[in-house]
Amino acid sequence: MELQKNMILLNQTFGTKEEAIRESGRLLVEAGCVDEAYVDAMIERNEMVSTYMGNFIAIPHGTDEAKKFVKKSGISIIQVPQGVDFSTAGEDEEKLAMVVFGIAGIDNEHLDILQKIAIFCSDVDNVVKLVDATSVEEIIASLEEAE
């Protein structure tokens, strides 16, 4: 999947994980990937099962029921150098996400997208590259070399 510059934000800060998820969803909506209702489904999915994946990344995506709101596959990437806490109430451990990937996929394409991101980000050095990137082009280059 081709990464689009208009779907990548650098140096963002969020007070809550909901704000971060909504922003990742807004980028998907503006790029014509999903309907607005998909963003609420991204919040709902994170409430059901945390979309925090470890290694300082979160991958919010919609519920299975929200597939009807997906117009085309897409991925948004938000760099959050200070991190945003994705832990849930009652958890002792803070789960900081420094990169938030919002994804939407036609049919089961979201599974392929999830897998590629998970493999790339399983090496924390790759996550550091994304967090330290100073340009959108640098983020795209890092992710494309992984394919």
Secondary structure, DSSP 8 states (H G I E B T S, - for coil): ----GGGEE-S---SSHHHHHHHHHHHHHHTTSB-THHHHHHHHHHHHS--EEETTEE--B--GGGGGGBSS-EEEEEEEEEEEE---TT-SS--EEEEEEEEE-STTHHHHHHHHHHHHHTSHHHHHHHHH--SHHHHHHHHHTT-
